[in-house]
C-alpha cells in the first residue's frame, strides 16, 4: 500500500514557452516526486482534453491555473491520507473523480501530472529505478528502444513550407544503444553541413529538427540521404528513414493538399506517392499517413504497404484502447504511437500498450512538440519493452534530457537494444 502524505501542483513553462502542469507528490515514507505534462501542436480530435484557462489576459489564453487548482483543491483533499494498493487503484480513483469520457471536468493535464508523480514516488519508495518499477507493473521485459530522431521539421512543427511534419532517421543497424545514439547525432550534424552548403537555413523547429524552406517534400529526403552518406553510414543498412506526415493537417474537403509540391491528391493518389517514395528511399515507417477518420484510405494503405513497412497510427488511435480496438477490427495500420497525455493516466496507457502487443502491433513511445525537462518517457519505453521511441532531434534540452536518461538506463540495466530484432519482418523484404 502507498499512502499519500501531500500533493501540490504549479504552473510551469514547456519548451514552447507556454504553461503546463507540474505536480509534486509525497508519500508517507518520505518518497517525493515531481512530474510535468507535455502538450501537442498537431492533436487528434479524440484526445483527452487538455484543460486551458481561455483567459486572453494571461499567456494568450493558454494558462493552466484551472488545471492546477483542480489538483490542489479537488484531487489533493480527496487523496491525502489515503492508501492505494497500486498504480491502477490511484488512477481508477482519479477517473471516478472526473467522471467524463474525455477528462474534461478535471483536465487530462491535471490527472496525468498526479498519475505520473505517484508512479515515480512509488518507485522511490520501493528503492528501484523507475524503468524497473514500470516493467514490474506492466509485466514486460526490459528493452532499449530504437530512437526515431526527428532531424528535419515541417508542418505544424515549423514555420517553413514543408508539408510533412517529421522526417526521421532510425539507426536500426546499430549493435547497441550507445552506437545508435552516436549514429543519430552524427547524421544530425552532417545534415547541418549539407543544408549550409546548399545555402539553406539551419534554424530548428519545435522538436529540434532543422526547418529550412525546400522546393518539395522529396527534397527533404534527398538532403537526409546526403547527410547519412556524409556521416559515413549506409542508408538501408545502418540507418533507415521514417516519416510523420500528420495527414490531419493536410486534409480538407476529402482531399490532401501538399502545398510545397503544389499537389491536391485523393487518398489513393497520396498512397501512390508514398509507395513511390518507399520504392526510392529506405523508408521503414510512415506515421499518420491518412486523416484520422479516413478509414477506407487507412485500409487501402495497410493492404498495399502493411507487409512492407511500419504504418503507425497516432491521431487515428490517440493512445485510446477503444479506438485501437476499432483499428484492429478494421485491420488498419500495424503500429501505434503512445502519448501519455492523449489518454491521461499511466494505467490506461499501459492497457493500450498491452492491447497493441496482443494484436502484434508495434509500440512507439512518443514525446509531444511542447515538452519539459521531464524524462518519464525514457523509463517508460524501456520498462514496457517498446521497440521504438520518438523524442525529437539530438538538440534542445527538452529532447536531450530523454536521450541522456536512456543512456543512463542502458549503462545500469544492460538491456538489449531492439534494433534489427524489431524489424526482421520488413528488413528481409
C-alpha positions in Angstrom: 0.0 0.0 0.0 1.2 3.5 -0.8 -0.1 6.3 1.4 -0.2 9.8 0.1 1.1 12.4 2.5 0.9 15.6 0.4 0.1 16.7 -3.1 0.7 20.1 -4.7 0.7 21.5 -8.3 2.0 24.5 -10.0 2.1 26.2 -13.4 5.4 25.9 -15.2 6.6 26.5 -18.8 7.0 24.0 -21.5 9.6 24.1 -24.4 7.4 26.5 -26.4 7.2 28.9 -23.5 3.5 28.1 -22.7 2.2 27.0 -19.3 1.8 23.4 -18.3 1.1 21.5 -15.1 3.7 20.1 -12.7 2.6 18.0 -9.7 4.6 17.3 -6.6 3.6 14.3 -4.6 5.0 12.9 -1.4 4.3 9.5 0.2 4.3 8.8 4.0 7.6 7.1 3.5 9.1 10.4 2.5 9.4 9.4 -1.2 8.8 12.6 -3.1 8.5 13.1 -6.9 7.8 15.8 -9.5 6.0 15.1 -12.8 5.1 17.5 -15.6 2.8 17.2 -18.6 3.7 17.8 -22.3 1.4 19.5 -24.9 1.0 18.8 -28.6 0.7 21.1 -31.6 -1.0 18.8 -34.0 -3.6 16.9 -32.0 -6.1 14.3 -32.7 -9.8 15.0 -32.4 -10.3 12.2 -29.9 -7.5 13.0 -27.5 -8.4 13.5 -23.8 -9.0 17.2 -23.0 -6.1 19.4 -22.1 -7.7 22.0 -19.8 -6.7 25.5 -20.7 -8.0 28.7 -19.0 -9.0 30.5 -22.2 -8.2 33.8 -20.4 -6.9 36.1 -23.0 -5.2 38.3 -20.4 -2.8 35.5 -19.4 -0.4 33.7 -21.7 -2.7 34.3 -24.7 -5.4 32.1 -23.2 -3.1 29.1 -22.7 -2.8 29.3 -18.9 -3.5 26.2 -16.8 -4.5 27.7 -13.5 -7.8 25.8 -13.6 -6.0 22.5 -14.0 -3.6 23.4 -11.2 -6.5 24.3 -8.9 -8.2 21.0 -9.7 -5.1 19.2 -8.5 -4.7 21.4 -5.3 -8.4 21.9 -4.4 -10.2 18.8 -5.8 -7.7 15.9 -6.1 -5.4 16.7 -3.2 -8.1 16.8 -0.5 -9.5 13.5 -1.7 -6.2 11.5 -1.9 -4.1 12.9 1.0 -4.1 10.5 3.9 -5.5 7.7 1.7 -3.7 4.4 0.8 -3.7 3.0 -2.7 -2.7 -0.6 -3.4 -1.1 0.2 -6.7 -1.0 2.5 -9.7 -4.3 1.2 -11.1 -6.1 1.9 -7.8 -5.0 5.5 -7.8 -5.7 6.0 -11.5 -9.2 4.5 -11.3 -9.9 6.7 -8.3 -8.9 9.8 -10.4 -11.0 8.7 -13.3 -14.0 8.3 -11.0 -13.4 11.8 -9.7 -13.5 13.2 -13.2 -16.4 11.0 -14.4 -16.2 12.2 -18.1 -15.2 10.2 -21.2 -12.5 12.7 -22.2 -11.4 14.0 -18.8 -13.0 17.4 -19.4 -14.0 18.0 -15.8 -10.6 18.0 -14.2 -8.4 18.1 -17.3 -6.2 15.3 -18.6 -3.2 17.5 -17.8 -4.2 17.7 -14.1 -4.9 14.0 -13.9 -1.8 12.8 -15.7 0.5 15.0 -13.6 -0.7 13.3 -10.5 -0.7 9.8 -12.1 3.0 10.1 -13.2 4.1 11.7 -9.9 2.6 8.8 -8.0 4.4 6.3 -10.2 7.7 8.0 -9.7 7.2 8.2 -5.9 6.2 4.5 -5.7 9.5 3.6 -7.5 11.4 5.7 -5.0 9.6 4.0 -2.0 10.4 0.6 -3.5 14.0 1.7 -4.0 14.1 0.6 -7.6 14.7 2.5 -10.8 11.6 3.9 -12.4 12.0 1.7 -15.5 12.2 -1.4 -13.4 9.0 -0.3 -11.5 7.2 0.2 -14.8 8.4 -3.2 -16.0 7.0 -4.8 -12.9 3.6 -3.2 -13.0 3.2 -3.8 -16.8 4.7 -7.3 -16.8 7.1 -6.5 -19.6 10.7 -7.3 -20.2 13.2 -4.5 -20.4 14.4 -3.4 -23.9 16.3 -0.4 -25.2 14.2 1.2 -28.0 15.3 2.3 -31.4 15.4 6.1 -31.5 13.3 7.7 -34.2 15.2 11.0 -34.4 13.2 13.9 -36.0 16.0 15.7 -37.7 14.0 17.8 -40.2 10.8 19.5 -39.2 7.8 20.7 -41.2 4.1 21.0 -40.9 2.7 22.3 -37.6 6.2 21.9 -36.0 8.0 24.6 -38.1 7.4 27.9 -39.9 8.6 26.6 -43.2 7.0 25.4 -46.4 7.5 21.7 -45.9 4.2 19.7 -45.6 5.4 16.5 -44.0 5.7 17.2 -40.2 8.6 15.0 -39.3 11.5 13.4 -41.3 13.2 10.9 -39.0 16.2 8.6 -39.0 16.2 5.2 -37.4 19.7 3.6 -36.6 18.3 0.1 -36.8 21.7 -1.3 -37.8 23.4 -0.3 -34.5 24.6 -3.0 -32.2 23.6 -1.3 -29.0 22.1 1.9 -27.6 25.3 3.9 -27.4 26.1 3.2 -31.1 22.6 4.1 -32.1 22.7 7.4 -30.4 26.1 8.2 -31.9 24.8 7.4 -35.4 21.9 9.7 -35.0 23.9 12.6 -33.6 26.5 12.3 -36.3 23.8 12.3 -39.1 22.1 15.3 -37.4 25.3 17.3 -37.5 26.1 16.2 -41.0 22.7 17.4 -42.2 23.5 20.8 -40.8 26.6 20.9 -43.1 24.6 19.7 -46.1 22.0 22.4 -45.5 24.7 25.1 -45.1 26.4 24.0 -48.3 23.0 24.5 -50.1 22.7 27.9 -48.5 19.6 26.8 -46.6 18.6 27.9 -43.1 19.6 25.8 -40.1 17.2 27.2 -37.6 15.2 24.5 -35.8 11.6 23.6 -35.2 9.7 22.7 -32.1 11.3 19.3 -31.8 14.9 20.4 -32.6 15.0 19.3 -36.2 16.2 21.7 -38.9 13.4 23.7 -40.6 14.6 25.0 -44.0 12.3 26.1 -46.8 12.7 23.4 -49.6 11.4 23.0 -53.1 9.5 19.9 -52.3 8.9 17.3 -49.6 11.1 14.8 -51.6 14.0 17.3 -51.4 14.0 16.8 -47.6 14.5 13.0 -48.2 17.4 13.7 -50.6 19.1 16.1 -48.1 18.9 13.4 -45.3 20.2 10.7 -47.7 23.2 13.0 -48.4 23.7 13.5 -44.6 23.8 9.8 -44.0 26.4 9.3 -46.6 28.4 12.3 -45.3 28.4 10.7 -41.8 30.0 7.6 -43.3 26.9 5.4 -42.9 24.9 3.3 -45.3 21.2 4.1 -45.8 19.2 1.0 -45.9 21.7 -0.9 -43.8 22.9 1.2 -40.9 20.1 3.7 -40.9 16.6 3.9 -42.3 14.1 6.7 -42.8 10.8 7.4 -41.2 8.0 10.0 -41.8 5.3 11.5 -39.7 3.0 13.0 -42.3 0.4 14.3 -39.8 -2.2 14.0 -42.6 -4.9 15.6 -40.5 -3.1 18.9 -41.2 -3.3 18.3 -45.0 -6.9 17.2 -45.2 -9.7 19.4 -46.5 -12.9 18.6 -48.4 -11.9 14.9 -48.9 -8.6 15.9 -50.5 -5.0 16.1 -49.3 -3.2 19.3 -50.1 0.6 19.3 -50.4 1.5 23.0 -50.8 5.2 22.6 -51.3 4.6 20.0 -54.0 1.7 22.1 -55.4 -0.5 18.9 -55.4 -4.1 18.1 -54.5 -4.5 14.4 -54.1 -7.1 11.8 -53.3 -6.3 9.1 -50.7 -5.4 6.7 -53.4 -3.1 9.2 -55.2 -1.4 10.0 -51.8 -0.8 6.3 -51.2 0.6 6.1 -54.8 3.1 8.8 -53.8 4.0 7.0 -50.6 4.6 3.8 -52.5 6.9 5.5 -54.9 8.9 7.0 -52.1 9.2 3.6 -50.4 10.5 2.2 -53.6 13.0 5.0 -54.0 14.2 5.6 -50.4 14.9 3.2 -47.5 11.7 4.3 -45.6 10.8 1.9 -42.8 7.9 3.7 -41.2 5.2 6.2 -42.0 3.0 7.7 -39.3 -0.4 9.3 -39.8 -0.3 8.7 -43.5 -4.0 9.4 -43.8 -6.5 11.6 -41.9 -7.9 10.2 -38.6 -11.4 9.4 -40.0 -10.3 8.3 -43.5 -10.8 4.6 -42.7 -11.1 3.5 -46.3 -7.8 5.2 -47.0 -6.2 3.5 -44.0 -7.5 0.2 -45.1 -6.1 0.7 -48.6 -2.6 1.7 -47.4 -2.5 -1.1 -44.9 -3.4 -3.6 -47.7 -0.8 -2.1 -50.1 2.1 -1.3 -47.8 1.4 -3.0 -44.5 3.6 -6.0 -45.3 6.5 -3.8 -46.5 6.8 -1.1 -43.9 5.5 0.0 -40.5 2.3 2.0 -40.6 1.9 4.0 -37.4 -1.5 5.3 -36.1 -1.3 8.4 -33.9 -4.3 10.7 -34.4 -6.4 7.8 -35.5 -5.8 5.9 -32.2 -4.8 8.6 -29.7 -3.5 6.0 -27.2 -7.1 5.1 -26.6 -7.9 1.3 -26.2 -11.4 1.8 -27.6 -10.0 3.5 -30.8 -7.3 0.9 -31.1 -9.8 -2.0 -30.9 -11.7 -0.4 -33.7 -8.5 -0.2 -35.7 -7.6 -3.8 -35.1 -11.1 -4.9 -36.2 -10.9 -2.7 -39.3 -7.3 -4.0 -40.0 -5.8 -0.6 -40.3 -2.1 0.2 -39.5 0.3 -2.2 -37.8 1.8 0.0 -35.1 0.6 2.6 -32.6 2.1 5.8 -31.2 1.8 6.0 -27.4 1.5 9.5 -25.9 0.6 9.6 -22.2 -1.3 12.9 -22.4 -3.6 11.7 -25.2 -5.3 9.3 -22.7 -4.5 11.0 -19.3 -3.4 8.2 -16.9 -0.5 5.8 -16.8 -2.8 2.8 -16.2 -4.8 3.5 -19.4 -1.6 3.9 -21.3 -0.3 0.5 -20.1 -3.7 -1.1 -21.0 -3.4 0.3 -24.6 0.2 -1.0 -24.9 -0.9 -4.4 -23.7 -3.7 -4.4 -26.3 -1.3 -3.4 -29.1 1.2 -6.1 -28.2 -1.5 -8.8 -28.0 -2.6 -7.8 -31.6 1.1 -7.8 -32.7 1.1 -4.0 -33.3 4.5 -2.3 -32.8 4.5 0.3 -30.0 6.4 3.6 -30.2 6.6 5.7 -27.1 6.4 9.4 -28.0 7.0 12.9 -26.7 5.0 15.9 -27.8 6.1 19.1 -29.5 5.7 21.0 -26.3 7.9 19.2 -23.8 9.5 19.9 -20.4 12.7 18.6 -18.7 10.6 15.5 -17.7 12.3 12.2 -18.7 9.4 9.8 -17.8 9.0 8.5 -21.4 12.6 7.3 -21.4 12.0 5.0 -18.5 8.5 4.1 -19.9 10.0 3.0 -23.2 12.5 0.6 -21.6 10.1 -0.6 -18.9 7.4 -1.7 -21.3 9.8 -3.1 -23.8 8.7 -0.7 -26.5 10.5 -1.2 -29.8 10.9 2.5 -30.6 10.9 5.9 -29.0 10.2 9.3 -30.6 11.7 12.2 -28.7 12.9 14.6 -31.3 16.3 15.7 -32.6 19.5 15.4 -30.5 19.1 19.2 -29.8 17.3 21.3 -27.2 17.5 20.3 -23.5 13.8 19.2 -23.5 14.8 16.5 -26.0 18.3 15.7 -24.8 17.1 15.0 -21.3 15.3 11.9 -22.6 18.4 10.7 -24.6 20.6 11.2 -21.6 18.3 9.3 -19.4 18.2 6.4 -21.9 22.0 6.4 -21.8 22.0 6.1 -18.0 19.4 3.3 -18.1 21.4 1.4 -20.7 24.5 1.6 -18.5 22.6 0.5 -15.5 20.3 -2.2 -16.9 22.3 -3.6 -19.8 19.0 -4.1 -21.6 19.3 -5.4 -25.1 18.9 -2.9 -27.9 15.8 -3.7 -30.0 17.5 -2.7 -33.3 17.3 -5.3 -36.1 15.2 -7.6 -33.9 12.3 -5.2 -34.1 12.2 -5.0 -37.9 13.1 -8.5 -39.1 9.8 -8.8 -40.9 10.4 -5.8 -43.1 14.2 -5.8 -43.3 14.1 -9.1 -45.2 11.7 -8.0 -47.8 
